[in-house]
Structure formats: C-alpha cells, structure tokens
C-alpha cells in the first residue's frame, strides 16, 4: 500500500497518518468483530457508542477540557458555523468583535451581518493583503465574544499568541491548526474546526462549547441549528457522520498514543516549518508571502520569480512524488500544507527538491 503513496501537501482534504489509513483498511469489511463495515454499523450500536465516546474522551484529555466544555460533532463544515455561532451565542441587541485576517474570517463576518447581527471589526490586516496578524485590537469590553480565525490556510498566517480579551469569551475557527499544539482552553467559549485539514476526513465539524455559551442558545432556533440539540444527545440527535467521526478517533489515538500528545506534536511541527522557512530565507529564489512574525506552522505560502516557474515547480514536484503544492486559486503561487500527518521526512524531501529546482532555474 505505502509503496505507491506520494508526499501529500494538500490543504484539505489533506494527509492522514498512514497507520490510521491502514487501520481503516484492516477493519473496513469487519469492524470490531461485528461482521459489518464501519460504514454499515448502526449509530445506535455499542460499536459506535464506543467510537464516539472514546473520541470525546481523547479530545478532553489532549486539550485538558474540564466539565464545563461539551464536545460536539456537527455537519455542514466550518462554513456552517459562520452562521450558527452568531445565531446561537450573539443575543439580539448585543454586538460581537471579529478580527479580519483573510478569506475565512471575512466570510464569518459576512454571515453574521447577513443575519442582521451587529459586528465590530476590531482589527483587520486587509491593508497589507492579509499578510500579517494584527496586534492592535479595538476591543469592546461589552462584546458578546471575540471571533478569530487561528490559522489562515490561504494567506499562510497564524496567531502565535491569542489576544487578551479581559474576560470576553474567545470564539475561534481552528479548522487548520486544531490539535497541532498545546492549548489553554480557559479563554475560549467556543472552538470549531472542520476536520478535513488536521484531524480527519471531510464530513464532520468539531465544536467545543462551554456551558455559559450554551446558556445563550435561543429556544426559537430550528432544532438542527441549535447547539443544545446536539449537546443534549451526545451529537446523536440524528444520524451523525459515523465514518468521519471514526477516522477522527483513530487520528486522535495516533496523536495521543504514538506521537505522545500535543507538546510532542508541536515540537515536530516547529521543525517542519523551520525547515522550509529557513530554506526560503537563505536561498533567495523563493519568497514567503506572510510576515515573519505571523508565519503559519501549518501552511507555508510562497512565490517563485514568475508564474511560469511556479507552474513548472508544481508539475515537476508531482513528478517527484510531492503533491498538492499549488497555491489557492484566489491568490496563486505555491503552498505546502504541513499538517500533523505530514512527516518531517516528507518536508525534508520537499526542501531537497526546492533546493535542486532553484539550482537548475535560479
């Protein structure tokens, strides 16, 4: 199986750990001795009860979540959360602060305003094409929450220190860097993350929500748009995305039992990112697009001297077993997404190819 696999730098759906894929493969026809595929077992069975409960427990341990926090599995991706967050936790007559750091936070702001909610853009990096994380925030101490996007996959920027909100709950879209480093959950009232970048396949969205935020949920919302619907039923009000949750379970198992937890994962992630950023700083052929103090450890975005070279770079990289390096269609250029499942060896192989390509084309 592994002999035909390439190094996968796709931004999402993205790489999954090989041991996870092998465990899925081994149990796909007979899951846990059930005589059924994991895609066939009932979500009301003990087999799936064990899956979802273990997945929740692993999130709790890895993120050190206390009993105030509820771990939910929803559908609709992180994009659904752009409207669900203000619908559920931004009361009528109140306002929320948002920091605009690019595409995904821009969309979140738009969705909240579409609902008629009052949004204060506390800071924006639009003035420099979203190439940095703002440091100066105009925060409202009475805001219902402060929303941030912890990592921007398209622009290659990341919050390395979360803002001090003086008690206002933080709400964060962590789709592309969840579980990549240790986290103090205390300031966060709500965290959401589409799974398909760093913790699993497409089809499930993780929501971690605190009791006080659940207390804001209006009874007048439709059932499927209320967080309380899912918190009351352990995410099984209706049929959940069972296979996606099962894969997330296996990814967390790998992260906890094989990698050794979030601190160990963060150490590897820092090494991977430094391998590419140091090369670009010292080479002169590649130009990083994010400000140095805002560079993402998950998505390394860069340009070559011209677009023709970028096309050749992407094509030749794929010929050499390095896939997914084309930048987002909205910005062009190149991007290496080096999420948890991308090994240090894969990044070193990319760095070696980059050096050779620069030597031949510089």
Buried (B, 14 or more C-beta within 10 A) or exposed (E): EEEEEBBBBBBBBBBBBBBBBEBBEEBEEEBBEBEBEBEEBEBEBEBBBEBBEBBBEBBBEBBEBEEBBBBBBBBBBBBBBBBBBBBBBBEEEBBBBBBBBBBBBBBBBEBBEEEEBBBBBBBBBEEEEBBBBBEEBEBBEEBBBBBBBBBBBBBBBBBEEBBEBEEBBBBBBBBBBBBBBEBEBEBBBBBBBBBBBBBBBBBBBBBBBBEEBBEBBEEEBEEBBBBBBBBEEBBBBEEBBBBBBBBBBBBBBBBBEEBEBBEEBBEBBEEBBEBBBEBBEEBEBBEBBBBEEBBBBBBBBBBBBEEEBBBBBBEBBBEBBBBBBBBBEEBBBBBBBBBBBBBEEBBBBBBBBBBEBBEEEE
